[in-house]
Amino acid sequence: MTQGRRAAFLDRDGTLIEDAHYLAEPDGVRLLPGVAAGIRRLNDAGIPVVVVTNQSGIALGLITEAQYHSTRRRLDELLRDRGARVDASYHCPHHPDVTGACDCRKPGTGLYRQAAEEMSLDLRQSLFVGDRYRDIAPGEELGGITCLVPSAQTPDRDLQLARVRGVLTTSLSKAVDSFLAGPDE
């Protein structure tokens, strides 16, 4: 887990794209402002960009795996059109009320550990960004660098916790800038 390259682990809904709640149609994918530019800076710096997303709508029967993959491809297209790319995407299709507990549903660390193994990533040197605390909690557990970027769906308790822990930022772009600049000496 500590050998390898650093990476940027990004949540999808509410962090990269507008949170449309159980997004089933590719036409509904809307990039948030500054996202493509932030990802492009990571790409230019040679930092792998990994999307990790909970997609409980699959277990709940609200979207299919095929619909999830079509929206993922649309996100990839929108980023590519703006000179940016995601290097890998991982999703948890489970919901605890339907499928039981799993280690891949955030805040679980299963998908992060899987990505680290498959891509030779150093989780302790990696960035974890999301709009809910469950998106960045894996980064805390794994010893990484965390940033909460608020969205309209961010619960107040998540904002308060991020403030207390000093991990609240205003945008993905600012999180990327801070990460690329390195730690304060």
C-alpha positions in Angstrom: 0.0 0.0 0.0 2.9 2.4 0.5 4.8 1.6 -2.6 3.9 3.3 -5.9 2.8 6.6 -7.3 0.5 9.1 -5.7 -2.9 9.5 -7.3 -6.1 11.7 -7.0 -9.2 9.8 -5.9 -12.3 11.8 -6.9 -15.9 11.3 -6.1 -18.3 11.6 -9.1 -21.7 13.0 -8.2 -21.6 16.4 -6.6 -17.8 16.6 -7.1 -17.2 16.2 -10.8 -20.7 16.4 -12.1 -24.0 17.8 -10.9 -25.7 15.3 -8.5 -28.8 14.2 -10.4 -29.7 11.4 -7.9 -29.6 8.0 -9.6 -28.4 9.4 -13.0 -29.5 7.0 -15.7 -29.2 9.0 -18.9 -25.9 10.2 -20.4 -27.6 13.5 -21.5 -27.9 14.3 -17.8 -24.2 14.4 -17.2 -23.2 18.0 -16.5 -19.6 18.8 -15.5 -19.2 21.2 -12.6 -17.2 24.4 -13.2 -13.5 24.1 -13.2 -13.5 20.3 -13.0 -11.9 19.6 -16.5 -9.2 22.2 -15.9 -8.4 20.7 -12.5 -8.2 17.2 -13.9 -6.1 18.4 -16.8 -3.6 19.8 -14.3 -3.4 16.4 -12.6 -3.0 14.7 -16.0 -0.2 17.2 -17.0 1.6 16.5 -13.7 1.4 12.7 -14.3 -0.9 12.1 -11.4 -3.4 9.2 -12.1 -7.0 10.3 -11.7 -9.3 7.7 -10.2 -13.0 8.1 -9.8 -14.6 6.2 -6.9 -18.4 6.4 -6.7 -21.2 4.8 -4.7 -24.0 3.7 -7.2 -26.6 2.3 -4.8 -29.3 2.9 -7.5 -28.1 -0.3 -9.1 -28.9 -2.4 -6.1 -32.2 -0.5 -5.6 -33.2 -1.2 -9.2 -33.4 2.5 -10.1 -30.6 2.2 -12.7 -28.9 -0.6 -14.4 -25.2 -1.4 -14.7 -25.4 -0.6 -18.4 -26.9 2.8 -17.6 -24.2 3.5 -15.1 -21.5 2.7 -17.7 -23.2 4.9 -20.3 -23.1 7.9 -17.9 -19.4 7.0 -17.1 -18.6 7.0 -20.8 -20.3 10.4 -21.2 -18.3 11.9 -18.4 -15.1 10.5 -20.1 -16.2 12.1 -23.4 -16.9 15.5 -21.8 -13.5 15.5 -20.1 -11.8 14.4 -23.3 -13.4 17.2 -25.2 -11.7 19.6 -22.7 -8.3 17.9 -22.8 -8.7 15.9 -19.6 -9.0 12.3 -18.7 -9.9 9.9 -15.9 -7.4 7.0 -15.7 -9.7 4.6 -14.0 -13.3 4.4 -12.5 -14.5 2.2 -9.7 -18.0 1.9 -8.5 -19.9 0.2 -5.7 -23.3 -1.1 -6.9 -24.5 -2.1 -3.5 -26.9 -0.8 -0.9 -26.8 -2.2 2.6 -30.6 -2.6 2.9 -30.6 -4.7 -0.3 -27.3 -6.4 -0.6 -25.9 -6.2 2.9 -22.7 -4.7 4.1 -19.7 -4.6 1.8 -16.2 -3.1 1.9 -16.5 -1.2 -1.4 -19.2 1.2 -0.4 -17.8 4.5 0.8 -16.7 5.1 3.5 -15.3 1.6 3.0 -11.8 1.3 1.6 -12.2 -1.7 -0.7 -12.2 0.1 -4.0 -9.3 2.3 -3.0 -7.2 -0.7 -2.0 -8.2 -2.4 -5.2 -7.1 0.6 -7.3 -3.8 0.8 -5.4 -3.1 -2.8 -6.0 -4.1 -2.7 -9.7 -2.4 0.6 -10.5 0.6 0.5 -8.1 -0.5 3.6 -6.1 0.7 4.9 -2.8 -2.5 5.7 -0.9 -0.7 7.6 1.8 0.6 10.2 -0.7 -2.7 10.4 -2.6 -5.5 13.0 -2.7 -9.1 12.1 -1.8 -11.8 14.6 -2.8 -15.5 14.5 -2.4 -18.6 16.5 -1.4 -19.6 14.3 1.5 -17.5 13.2 4.4 -18.0 9.5 3.4 -16.1 10.4 0.2 -13.0 11.5 2.1 -13.1 9.3 5.2 -11.3 6.5 3.3 -8.4 8.9 2.8 -8.2 9.6 6.5 -8.2 5.9 7.3 -5.6 5.2 4.6 -3.4 8.1 5.7 -3.9 10.2 2.5 -4.6 13.9 1.9 -8.3 14.8 2.1 -10.4 17.8 0.8 -14.1 18.2 1.1 -15.6 20.4 -1.7 -19.1 21.4 -0.7 -22.1 20.9 -3.0 -25.8 21.7 -2.5 -26.1 18.1 -1.1 -23.3 18.3 1.5 -24.9 17.8 4.9 -24.2 20.5 7.5 -22.6 18.0 9.8 -20.1 17.1 7.1 -19.2 20.8 6.6 -18.7 21.3 10.3 -16.5 18.2 10.6 -14.4 19.3 7.6 -14.0 22.7 9.1 -12.9 21.3 12.4 -10.4 19.0 10.7 -9.1 21.7 8.3 -10.0 19.8 5.1 -12.7 22.1 3.7 -11.9 23.8 0.4 -14.0 25.8 -2.1 -13.4 23.9 -5.3 -11.8 20.9 -6.9 -9.4 23.3 -8.6 -8.2 24.6 -5.2 -7.8 21.1 -3.9 -5.7 20.2 -6.9 -3.6 23.3 -6.6 -2.9 22.6 -3.0 -2.1 19.0 -3.7 0.3 19.8 -6.6 2.0 22.5 -4.5 2.9 19.9 -1.9 2.8 20.1 1.9 3.5 23.3 3.7 7.0 23.3 5.1 
